[in-house]
């Protein structure tokens, strides 16, 4: 599993191919995506894919993402949509769910800290 450094991150029918966001949705970042030149099947699971095959395919997709100049933009797109399937920005759908959960917890903690600070200043 890909271990990311602790920093803010700027991943049923399966789509037949990886399609970039439309210009009005995600901007022009996708024009520079390395995955546009690679096999689209690498990024989405075929139906009833065995676990070992899925893990190998996801790792291969992540290697493509690792050399992509727009990996961060792709990841943010997938987190903001949120994209429920496939590897986007070097993260699987499960990894993106973890990132989103961490972001939600961090937002709650920041709101609590801000409220506590306001109370302390008022008191």
MARGU-577711 format. One record per atom (N, C-alpha, C): x, y, z. Coordinates in steps of 0.001 Angstrom, whole numbers, padded with zeros to 6 digits, always signed. Example, Ala and Ser with C-alpha at 12.3 -4.5 7.8 and 13.67 -1.06 7.14 Angstrom:
# MARGU-577711
+013190-005690+007800/+012300-004500+007800/+013200-003300+007800/+012850-002250+007080/+013670-001060+007140/+012900+000030+007870/
END
This chain:
# MARGU-577711
+000844-001183+000000/+000000+000000+000000/+000882+001235+000000/+000467+002210-000708/+001201+003462-000842/+001113+004243+000460/+002243+004575+001039/+002285+005388+002249/+002626+006811+001841/+001745+007717+002147/+001959+009117+001797/+002456+009880+003011/+003303+010881+002810/+003741+011700+003938/+002550+012456+004506/+002640+012804+005787/+001557+013542+006432/+001580+014980+005951/+000748+015239+004962/+000622+016580+004420/-000748+016678+003789/-001271+017879+003652/-002567+018022+003005/-002487+017519+001564/-003496+016827+001137/-003523+016304-000226/-004272+017241-001148/-003507+017676-002087/-004014+018658-003059/-004694+017945-004240/-009349+009675-005804/-009455+007987-006024/-010273+006915-006108/-022774-002398-009028/-022002-001322-009449/-021528-001578-010866/-021631-000415-011714/-021148-000437-013084/-019758+000149-013100/-018883-000454-013834/-017517+000011-013938/-017380+000766-015254/-016845+001982-015220/-016683+002724-016469/-015822+001932-017453/-016170+001925-018718/-015407+001158-019689/-014020+001725-019950/-013828+003009-019736/-012526+003629-019964/-012395+004843-019074/-011163+005216-018785/-010917+006408-017979/-011182+007623-018845/-012122+008440-018431/-012444+009631-019204/-012108+010858-018387/-011413+011807-018950/-011067+013011-018200/-012295+013876-017967/-012196+014744-016992/-013287+015671-016700/-013493+016614-017872/-014718+017070-018038/-014978+018074-019075/-014345+019389-018643/-014079+020240-019599/-013437+021532-019314/-014183+022314-018244/-015533+022304-018285/-016298+023100-017331/-016357+022461-015952/-015954+021211-015818/-015991+020547-014518/-014642+020586-013806/-013586+020201-014503/-012327+020038-013817/-011207+020889-014346/-011423+021630-015376/-010373+022455-015924/-009480+021680-016868/-008474+022340-017388/-007624+021747-018413/-006532+020819-017891/-006487+020549-016598/-005407+019733-016051/-005296+018382-016743/-006395+017806-017160/-006401+016445-017694/-005678+016324-019037/-005469+017444-019718/-004772+017394-021003/-003328+016919-020830/-002753+017153-019652/-001367+016765-019379/-001247+015416-018678/-002364+014751-018434/-002351+013491-017681/-001630+012387-018443/-000712+011722-017766/+000042+010627-018360/-000887+009470-018721/-001935+009266-017948/-002847+008138-018171/-003561+008231-019517/-003592+009384-020114/-004230+009526-021435/-003468+008726-022486/-002210+008419-022185/-001389+007663-023131/-001244+006202-022734/-001799+005809-021592/-001676+004431-021105/-002986+003682-021249/-002920+002418-021011/-004088+001559-021107/-005134+001949-020058/-006315+002317-020520/-007371+002773-019611/-007798+001668-018655/-007716+000427-019063/-008119-000692-018211/-007292-000813-016949/-006156-000172-016928/-005293-000202-015755/-005930+000521-014579/-006766+001491-014844/-007272+002374-013805/-008625+001967-013230/-009320+001041-013873/-010637+000597-013403/-010707-000915-013405/-011352-001463-012376/-011447-002914-012214/-012467-003529-013160/-012070-004622-013816/-013072-005369-014563/-013988-006096-013572/-015150-006495-014013/-016074-007151-013095/-015493-008489-012632/-015691-008780-011364/-015253-010037-010720/-013745-010267-010827/-012982-009194-010713/-011520-009300-010772/-011007-009943-009482/-010164-010967-009582/-009587-011574-008373/-008741-010556-007607/-008684-010716-006302/-007981-009764-005439/-006528-009568-005847/-005805-010648-006092/-004388-010528-006455/-004227-009750-007755/-005092-009997-008709/-005028-009281-009982/-005365-007808-009778/-006350-007514-008915/-006729-006126-008635/-005568-005370-008000/-004935-005990-007011/-003817-005333-006334/-002663-005067-007295/-002352-006025-008161/-001273-005839-009138/-001637-004732-010128/-002886-004718-010589/-003324-003689-011530/-003276-002312-010884/-003748-002214-009633/-003732-000927-008934/-002304-000426-008730/-001384-001307-008400/+000014-000890-008232/+000593-000396-009551/+000245-001068-010647/+000714-000623-011967/+000122+000758-012296/-001137+000958-011971/-001776+002261-012213/-001107+003345-011371/-000784+003023-010134/-000127+003993-009259/+001260+004361-009779/+001941+003410-010413/+003252+003732-011005/+003087+004733-012151/+002011+004590-012917/+001723+005565-013977/+001457+006926-013335/+000633+006941-012300/+000304+008194-011614/+001546+008862-011032/+002464+008070-010519/+003653+008622-009861/+004507+009456-010805/+004416+009188-012096/+005222+009976-013041/+004397+011050-013748/+003200+011289-013265/+002284+012223-013911/+002460+013645-013366/+002575+014637-014251/+002755+016014-013791/+001496+016632-013191/+000339+016020-013383/-000907+016578-012843/-001548+015639-011812/-000720+014838-011149/-001227+013875-010173/-002036+014565-009072/-001556+015662-008547/-002244+016346-007451/-003593+016884-007922/-003636+017470-009109/-004901+017984-009642/-005898+016853-009862/-005419+015737-010368/-006260+014569-010600/-006814+014048-009271/-005956+013966-008270/-006366+013485-006950/-007430+014405-006356/-007205+015705-006441/-008186+016650-005899/-009516+016540-006635/-009462+016376-007946/-010686+016175-008723/-011447+014967-008179/-010737+013862-007985/-011375+012628-007520/-011915+012770-006105/-011260+013560-005281/-011729+013772-003906/-012921+014716-003867/-012938+015713-004721/-014021+016691-004718/-015288+016174-005385/-015166+015253-006341/-016344+014784-007088/-017367+014072-006208/-017156+013141-005397/-016021+012219-005342/-016177+011093-006363/-015057+010677-006923/-015051+009570-007882/-015136+008266-007088/-016163+007443-007323/-016340+006235-006513/-015530+005029-006976/-014950+005067-008166/-014255+003901-008704/-012910+004298-009281/-012026+003319-009338/-010776+003476-010060/-009659+004140-009287/-008508+004170-009938/-007326+004841-009401/-007271+006223-010029/-007258+007233-009185/-007184+008640-009612/-006124+009305-008753/-005197+009997-009363/-004185+010724-008600/-003365+009839-007687/-003183+008585-008075/-002365+007672-007280/-003074+007041-006106/-004375+007250-005982/-005135+006667-004869/-006281+005814-005394/-006505+004691-004728/-007656+003856-005042/-008900+004475-004408/-010061+003955-004753/-011302+004460-004166/-011280+004306-002642/-010782+003183-002144/-010713+002963-000691/-009761+003965-000037/-008626+004228-000662/-007668+005193-000110/-008256+006598-000122/-009030+006920-001154/-009672+008241-001194/-010699+008379-000082/-011431+007305+000220/-012392+007370+001329/-011683+007658+002647/-010510+007079+002846/-009721+007333+004060/-009292+008798+004109/-008811+009328+002996/-008383+010733+002941/-009555+011648+003254/-010715+011366+002665/-011898+012198+002923/-012319+012135+004382/-012263+010960+004984/-012615+010820+006400/-011639+011621+007268/-010360+011562+006946/-009356+012337+007705/-009602+013831+007560/-009933+014263+006347/-010225+015688+006138/-011429+016124+006963/-012471+015299+006986/-013666+015647+007775/-013326+015738+009254/-012543+014765+009772/-012138+014813+011187/-011311+016051+011475/-010392+016388+010579/-009540+017567+010767/-010380+018833+010795/-011383+018927+009915/-012262+020102+009896/-013025+020228+011208/-013528+019113+011725/-014255+019131+012996/-013324+019590+014112/-012103+019047+014148/-011144+019440+015181/-010795+020922+015098/-010619+021426+013893/-010301+022848+013724/-011459+023731+014175/-012693+023321+013858/-013857+024101+014304/-013962+024102+015820/-013708+022950+016443/-013743+022873+017903/-012685+023765+018523/-011471+023720+017952/-010375+024548+018472/-010697+026032+018323/-011286+026416+017204/-011646+027818+016984/-012732+028251+017961/-013704+027383+018204/-014769+027708+019150/-014207+027843+020559/-013312+026957+020943/-012688+027017+022254/-011890+028304+022408/-011190+028692+021371/-010398+029917+021408/-011308+031149+021545/-012413+031140+020811/-013346+032274+020913/-013924+032374+022318/-014238+031235+022910/-014797+031221+024274/-013757+031741+025256/-012503+031313+025095/-011427+031736+026008/-011191+033242+025896/-011249+033781+024686/-011036+035215+024501/-012212+036014+025053/-013412+035476+024944/-014610+036174+025423/-014701+036115+026949/-014158+035048+027511/-014313+034827+028960/-013294+035524+029733/
END
